Amino acid sequence: MENNNKMSSEELQAVVFLLNNSYYGVPILQVQEIVKMSSITKVPNTPEFVEGILNLRGNIVPIIDLRKRFYLPKVEVLDSWKILILKIEEMQFGVMVDQISEVEKIHSSLIEIPPKVVSGVKGDFISGIAKIKDRLLILLDTNKLLSHSEKEMLQEIEV
């Protein structure tokens, strides 16, 4: 039993998704569910990266376009995209991604601290870079995806 606990502390289970031909991962414990891309209602006077809101079984969930959040090139939203519903600090929000790849167990020895050029002021939501097989996986700290004021603003949208 003790061995199991040791193993889990050395491994991170992450939901891996594709965005702009790069692989990203978020801790599985922060993923509430994965839903198909559906009709998102635009909300006026919200930051550029907030795509709008989604009615998810009676709950209003703010949806973030990670492309805009990460300053990636804008592309047409496709029906094949998915929405990853995340829950942090009792707050629920969705992020739009190109596709869900898998759930990956990542040993801590494969995770490196991101270089300063990657994790600067605009990229402090990157918690690490994992070298897995023949690809790099950018690990996101979902708690830092949004600033404190942005979280407050999204909570107001949720209500």
C-alpha positions as CSV (number, residue, x, y, z in Angstrom):
1,M,0.0,0.0,0.0
2,E,2.8,2.4,0.9
3,N,4.5,1.7,-2.4
4,N,1.3,2.8,-4.3
5,N,1.3,6.2,-2.6
6,K,4.9,6.7,-3.4
7,M,4.2,5.8,-7.1
8,S,1.3,8.2,-7.4
9,S,3.3,11.1,-6.0
10,E,5.9,10.5,-8.7
11,E,3.4,10.3,-11.5
12,L,1.0,12.9,-12.9
13,Q,-2.1,11.8,-14.7
14,A,-3.0,14.4,-17.3
15,V,-5.6,14.8,-19.9
16,V,-3.7,15.5,-23.1
17,F,-5.1,17.7,-25.8
18,L,-4.0,19.2,-29.1
19,L,-4.1,22.9,-29.8
20,N,-2.5,24.5,-32.8
21,N,-0.4,21.3,-33.5
22,S,1.1,21.3,-30.0
23,Y,0.3,18.9,-27.2
24,Y,-0.9,20.3,-23.8
25,G,-1.8,18.5,-20.6
26,V,-3.9,19.4,-17.6
27,P,-4.1,17.4,-14.3
28,I,-6.9,14.9,-14.6
29,L,-8.3,15.9,-11.2
30,Q,-9.1,19.3,-12.5
31,V,-11.0,18.0,-15.5
32,Q,-14.7,17.7,-14.8
33,E,-15.8,16.4,-18.2
34,I,-15.3,16.7,-21.9
35,V,-18.1,17.9,-24.1
36,K,-18.6,18.3,-27.8
37,M,-18.3,21.7,-29.4
38,S,-21.8,23.3,-29.3
39,S,-23.5,26.6,-29.6
40,I,-21.7,29.2,-27.5
41,T,-23.5,32.4,-26.6
42,K,-21.4,35.6,-26.9
43,V,-21.4,37.9,-23.9
44,P,-20.7,41.6,-24.4
45,N,-17.9,43.4,-22.5
46,T,-15.8,40.4,-21.7
47,P,-12.1,39.9,-22.4
48,E,-11.2,38.9,-26.0
49,F,-10.3,35.4,-24.9
50,V,-13.7,34.7,-23.4
51,E,-15.7,33.0,-26.3
52,G,-19.0,33.2,-24.4
53,I,-21.1,31.0,-22.2
54,L,-22.6,27.5,-22.6
55,N,-25.7,26.0,-21.0
56,L,-24.4,22.7,-19.6
57,R,-27.4,20.8,-18.2
58,G,-28.8,23.9,-16.7
59,N,-25.5,25.4,-15.5
60,I,-24.1,28.5,-17.2
61,V,-20.4,27.8,-17.9
62,P,-18.0,30.5,-19.2
63,I,-16.0,29.2,-22.2
64,I,-12.4,30.4,-23.0
65,D,-10.7,30.2,-26.3
66,L,-7.2,29.0,-25.5
67,R,-6.0,30.1,-28.9
68,K,-6.8,33.7,-28.0
69,R,-5.5,33.2,-24.5
70,F,-2.2,31.9,-25.7
71,Y,-1.9,34.5,-28.6
72,L,-2.1,31.8,-31.2
73,P,-3.3,32.4,-34.8
74,K,-7.0,32.6,-35.1
75,V,-8.7,29.8,-37.0
76,E,-12.3,28.9,-37.8
77,V,-14.0,27.0,-35.0
78,L,-14.7,23.4,-36.1
79,D,-17.5,21.1,-35.0
80,S,-14.9,18.4,-34.3
81,W,-13.4,20.6,-31.5
82,K,-14.0,19.7,-27.9
83,I,-14.6,21.7,-24.7
84,L,-12.7,20.6,-21.7
85,I,-14.7,21.6,-18.5
86,L,-12.3,22.5,-15.8
87,K,-13.0,23.0,-12.1
88,I,-10.6,25.1,-10.0
89,E,-11.3,26.7,-6.6
90,E,-15.0,25.9,-6.8
91,M,-15.2,27.6,-10.2
92,Q,-16.1,25.9,-13.4
93,F,-15.2,27.0,-16.9
94,G,-14.6,25.4,-20.3
95,V,-11.6,25.7,-22.6
96,M,-11.9,25.1,-26.4
97,V,-9.4,22.6,-27.8
98,D,-8.8,21.1,-31.2
99,Q,-9.0,17.5,-30.0
100,I,-8.5,15.3,-26.9
101,S,-5.6,13.0,-27.4
102,E,-5.5,10.7,-24.3
103,V,-5.0,10.4,-20.6
104,E,-1.3,10.1,-20.0
105,K,0.6,9.0,-16.9
106,I,3.7,11.1,-16.7
107,H,6.6,10.1,-14.4
108,S,8.0,13.1,-12.6
109,S,11.5,12.4,-14.0
110,L,10.2,13.2,-17.5
111,I,9.0,16.7,-16.4
112,E,11.3,19.7,-16.7
113,I,10.9,23.2,-15.5
114,P,10.1,25.4,-18.5
115,P,12.8,27.8,-19.7
116,K,12.4,31.4,-18.6
117,V,11.6,32.5,-22.2
118,V,8.6,30.1,-22.1
119,S,7.4,30.8,-18.6
120,G,7.7,34.6,-18.6
121,V,5.0,36.9,-17.4
122,K,2.6,35.9,-20.2
123,G,3.4,32.2,-19.7
124,D,3.4,31.6,-16.0
125,F,0.5,29.1,-16.5
126,I,3.0,26.6,-17.9
127,S,4.1,24.4,-15.0
128,G,6.4,22.1,-16.9
129,I,7.5,20.5,-20.1
130,A,7.4,16.7,-20.4
131,K,9.4,14.7,-22.9
132,I,7.1,11.8,-23.8
133,K,8.0,9.4,-26.6
134,D,8.7,11.5,-29.6
135,R,6.9,14.7,-28.6
136,L,7.0,17.5,-26.0
137,L,4.0,18.0,-23.8
138,I,3.3,21.4,-22.3
139,L,1.8,21.0,-18.8
140,L,-0.5,23.8,-17.8
141,D,-1.2,25.0,-14.3
142,T,-4.9,25.6,-14.6
143,N,-4.9,27.7,-11.4
144,K,-2.8,30.3,-13.2
145,L,-4.6,30.3,-16.6
146,L,-6.6,33.2,-15.3
147,S,-5.7,36.1,-13.1
148,H,-7.5,36.8,-9.9
149,S,-9.6,39.6,-11.5
150,E,-10.4,37.4,-14.5
151,K,-11.6,34.6,-12.2
152,E,-13.9,37.1,-10.4
153,M,-15.2,38.3,-13.7
154,L,-15.9,34.8,-14.9
155,Q,-17.7,34.0,-11.7
156,E,-20.0,36.9,-12.3
157,I,-20.8,35.5,-15.7
158,E,-21.6,32.1,-14.2
159,V,-24.3,33.5,-11.9
